[in-house]
């Protein structure tokens, strides 16, 4: 079995943990994809290999605000 104990995953005192949490990585990937596609949801989702619906769920989960480029 490949289990990592809490103790093994904790960096020594005074050192920075090099492991970035998946939630943070996902949020950063969403923001980067939006930025690279000029906030085009369809293209950003395609870039990440997920559906538009999944993309919307993820930006809602991460509370990422998207401004409307063409306000009414």
Secondary structure by P-SEA (a helix, b strand, c coil): cccccccccccccccccccccaaaaaaaaaaaaaaaacccaaaaaaaacccaaaaaaaaaaacccccccccc
